Amino acid sequence: MQTELLLDARAELGEGPFWDARTQTLYWLDVLNKRVYADLEVFAQLDEFVGCAAPRRDGGLILALKSSIVDLLPGSAKPTVLAALAEPVNNRFNDGKCDPAGRFLAGSMDHNEVEASGAFYSYDGKTVTTLLTGIRISNGLTWSPDHKTFYYIDTPTRQVTAFDYDLATCQIAEPRAAVRIPDGMGWPDGMTSDTDGNLWIAMWGGAQVTKWDPRTGGLLERIPVPALQTSSCIFGGADLNELYITSARKGMSQADLQKYPLSGGLFKVVTSVTGMPTFAFAG
């Protein structure tokens, strides 16, 4: 599989890609520069850090900003606050997406990546429910094809945790390690899954996306990316076989930037699998 550069965006913290099947649009973020991109153009310039976003079934986007969940509807100049959370002052939202039932799930983290002060939440359009606490860096999340297993990454744990998932209630249970990431591969960051049930994980500091079988914990494939801080990935395209990959320049030395000058870029890999779709917010 060949990795293709789509945009040399030089994003400080490229993150959170998702595919809006209704409009056939790839959205993605530059968290620290407070931008939302649609394909290769800036879609919205915000006033706060934007940690994650997802499409709404009736149009527009739902986003998690520093400590609030907002919507950005077509024709709106500014987001509308849907829910405000009492997060620690140094926290911000990080990764998130919608579950197959249309709830918005998102996690927070200490902006300085020191304290385990983050939490993981679900929002159904009316109520915010806390699912996990004591999180260091809330990151990748995805579901199995039958929606019965939820996979989640708290990056410093160097593992993917699997939970039993009750789609009717959004309850998670029976946590267990599905994948353990060895030292030297980078840190597990954003994640998605394919219809075969395998996990695709962007490796921060590893210049690659890795593919794993969560049933065995085995590594299946490594896809090199010419960006050291590979941050997240999602399937898109008309056939959901195109893997879109974000990256970042945050924290890189001049030597690393010279070695990986395309860091912060947006990339694409055409795969031989079909990815799980991006689910839309129903609230």
C-alpha positions in Angstrom: 0.0 0.0 0.0 1.4 3.4 -1.0 0.9 6.4 1.2 -0.2 9.5 -0.8 0.2 13.1 0.5 -3.1 14.9 -0.1 -2.2 18.2 1.6 1.0 19.6 3.1 -1.1 21.4 5.8 1.7 21.7 8.4 -1.0 21.2 11.0 0.3 21.7 14.6 -2.0 18.9 15.8 -3.9 17.3 12.9 -6.5 15.0 14.4 -10.0 13.6 14.4 -10.8 12.7 10.7 -14.2 11.5 9.9 -16.1 10.7 6.7 -19.5 12.2 6.1 -21.2 9.7 3.8 -24.2 11.9 3.2 -22.0 14.6 1.5 -19.0 12.4 0.6 -16.8 14.8 2.5 -13.7 14.2 4.7 -13.6 16.4 7.7 -10.6 16.7 10.0 -9.1 19.0 12.6 -6.1 21.0 13.6 -6.7 21.0 17.4 -4.2 23.6 18.5 -4.9 26.0 15.6 -8.6 25.6 16.3 -9.5 24.7 12.7 -12.0 22.3 11.1 -11.1 21.2 7.6 -13.5 19.9 4.9 -11.4 17.9 2.4 -8.5 20.2 1.6 -10.0 23.5 2.7 -10.6 25.3 6.0 -14.2 24.8 6.9 -14.4 26.7 10.2 -12.0 28.8 12.3 -13.0 28.5 15.9 -12.2 30.5 19.1 -11.3 27.4 21.2 -9.4 24.2 20.8 -11.5 21.6 19.0 -10.9 18.1 20.2 -13.1 16.0 18.0 -16.2 16.3 15.7 -18.8 14.1 14.0 -21.5 14.6 11.4 -25.1 15.2 12.4 -27.8 13.1 10.7 -29.8 16.2 9.9 -26.8 18.1 8.6 -24.0 20.1 10.2 -21.5 18.9 12.8 -21.3 18.2 16.5 -18.0 19.1 18.1 -16.2 18.9 21.5 -14.3 22.0 22.2 -12.2 22.7 25.3 -14.8 21.8 27.9 -18.1 21.9 26.0 -20.1 20.0 23.4 -21.5 22.3 20.6 -23.1 22.0 17.2 -22.3 23.9 14.0 -25.3 23.9 11.8 -25.4 24.9 8.1 -25.5 28.6 7.7 -24.5 29.3 11.3 -21.7 31.7 11.9 -20.8 30.3 15.4 -21.4 27.1 17.3 -24.2 26.6 19.7 -23.4 25.1 23.1 -25.3 21.9 23.8 -23.6 20.9 27.0 -21.0 22.4 29.2 -18.8 20.2 31.4 -17.1 20.9 34.7 -13.7 19.8 33.6 -10.4 20.8 35.4 -9.1 24.1 34.1 -6.1 22.5 32.4 -8.1 19.9 30.6 -9.4 19.9 27.1 -11.4 17.4 25.0 -9.4 15.2 22.7 -10.6 12.3 20.6 -14.3 11.2 20.1 -16.9 10.0 17.6 -20.5 8.8 17.5 -21.6 5.2 18.3 -23.8 3.2 16.0 -26.9 4.4 17.8 -26.0 8.0 17.2 -24.7 9.1 20.6 -21.6 11.3 20.8 -18.7 9.8 22.8 -15.7 11.9 23.6 -12.9 12.0 26.2 -10.8 14.6 27.9 -7.2 14.9 28.9 -4.8 17.2 30.8 -3.5 19.6 28.2 0.0 19.2 29.6 -0.3 15.4 29.5 0.8 15.1 33.1 -2.3 14.4 35.3 -4.7 11.5 35.0 -7.5 14.1 35.2 -9.4 13.1 32.0 -12.7 11.4 31.7 -14.7 9.7 28.9 -18.3 10.7 28.3 -21.4 9.9 26.2 -24.0 12.5 25.1 -27.3 11.5 23.7 -28.6 15.0 22.9 -30.1 15.5 26.4 -27.8 14.0 29.0 -24.0 13.7 29.5 -23.0 10.4 31.1 -19.5 9.7 32.5 -18.3 6.3 31.3 -14.7 6.4 32.6 -12.5 8.5 34.9 -8.8 8.7 35.7 -7.7 9.0 32.1 -4.4 10.4 31.1 -4.8 10.9 27.3 -8.2 9.9 26.0 -7.6 8.8 22.4 -8.7 6.3 19.8 -12.1 4.6 19.9 -14.0 2.3 17.6 -16.5 -0.7 17.5 -16.5 -4.2 16.3 -18.7 -4.9 13.2 -21.5 -6.4 15.3 -21.3 -3.4 17.6 -21.0 -5.6 20.7 -17.4 -4.7 21.5 -16.0 -1.2 22.1 -12.3 -0.5 21.8 -10.6 2.4 23.6 -7.1 3.8 23.9 -5.7 5.8 26.9 -2.4 6.4 25.2 0.1 6.1 28.1 -1.2 2.6 28.9 0.2 1.4 25.5 -2.8 -0.8 25.0 -6.2 -1.1 23.4 -8.8 -2.0 26.0 -11.9 -3.9 24.8 -15.2 -3.6 26.6 -18.5 -5.4 26.2 -20.8 -2.7 24.7 -24.6 -2.5 25.2 -25.8 -0.5 22.3 -29.2 0.0 23.8 -27.9 1.7 27.0 -24.3 2.8 26.1 -23.0 0.8 29.1 -19.5 -0.6 28.9 -18.4 -3.6 30.9 -15.7 -6.4 31.3 -12.6 -4.4 30.4 -9.7 -6.5 29.1 -6.5 -5.8 27.1 -7.1 -6.6 23.4 -3.8 -5.3 22.0 -0.5 -4.4 23.7 1.8 -2.0 21.9 5.5 -2.9 22.2 8.1 -0.3 23.0 9.7 1.3 19.9 6.6 1.3 17.7 5.3 4.6 18.8 2.4 5.4 21.0 -1.2 4.3 20.1 -3.2 7.4 19.1 -6.3 7.6 16.9 -8.0 4.3 15.8 -10.6 2.9 13.4 -11.8 -0.6 12.4 -12.7 -2.5 9.3 -15.5 -4.9 8.5 -13.3 -7.8 9.2 -13.0 -6.7 12.8 -9.4 -5.6 12.6 -8.1 -2.4 14.2 -6.1 0.3 12.4 -4.1 2.5 14.8 -2.0 5.6 14.2 1.3 5.5 16.0 2.4 8.8 17.5 6.2 9.0 17.2 6.2 5.9 15.1 5.7 7.3 11.5 3.2 4.6 10.7 -0.3 3.1 11.0 -0.5 -0.4 12.3 -3.2 -3.0 11.7 -4.0 -5.5 14.5 -6.3 -8.5 15.1 -7.9 -7.8 18.5 -9.1 -11.4 18.9 -5.5 -12.6 19.1 -3.6 -9.3 19.9 -1.4 -10.0 16.8 0.1 -7.4 14.5 -1.0 -7.9 10.9 0.5 -5.0 9.0 2.6 -1.8 9.2 1.9 1.1 6.8 4.8 3.6 6.8 3.7 7.3 6.9 6.2 10.1 6.1 5.2 12.0 9.3 6.7 11.1 12.7 3.6 12.1 14.7 1.0 10.0 12.9 -2.1 10.9 14.9 -5.3 9.4 13.6 -7.0 7.5 10.7 -10.5 6.8 9.3 -12.0 5.0 6.3 -13.7 7.0 3.6 -14.4 7.2 -0.1 -17.3 5.9 -2.0 -16.4 2.3 -1.2 -15.0 3.0 2.3 -11.6 1.5 1.3 -9.6 4.7 1.4 -7.7 5.2 4.7 -7.3 8.9 5.5 -4.4 9.7 7.9 -3.7 12.9 9.9 -0.4 13.9 11.5 1.1 16.7 13.6 4.2 18.8 14.0 3.6 19.4 17.8 6.7 18.8 19.9 9.0 17.9 17.0 12.7 19.0 17.1 14.3 20.7 14.1 16.2 17.5 13.4 13.0 15.5 13.3 11.3 18.1 11.1 14.2 17.9 8.6 13.8 14.1 8.6 10.0 14.3 8.3 9.2 17.6 6.5 5.7 16.4 5.6 4.7 16.1 9.3 1.4 17.9 9.8 0.2 16.7 6.4 -3.0 14.8 5.4 -2.4 11.4 3.7 -4.4 8.7 2.0 -3.8 5.0 1.5 -6.0 2.9 -0.8 -6.6 -0.5 1.0 -8.0 -3.9 0.0 -10.5 -3.9 2.8 -13.8 -2.1 3.6 -13.8 0.2 6.6 -16.4 0.6 9.2 -18.5 3.7 8.5 -18.5 7.0 10.4 -21.6 7.1 12.5 -23.7 10.3 12.7 -25.1 12.1 15.7 -28.8 11.4 16.1 -29.6 13.8 19.0 
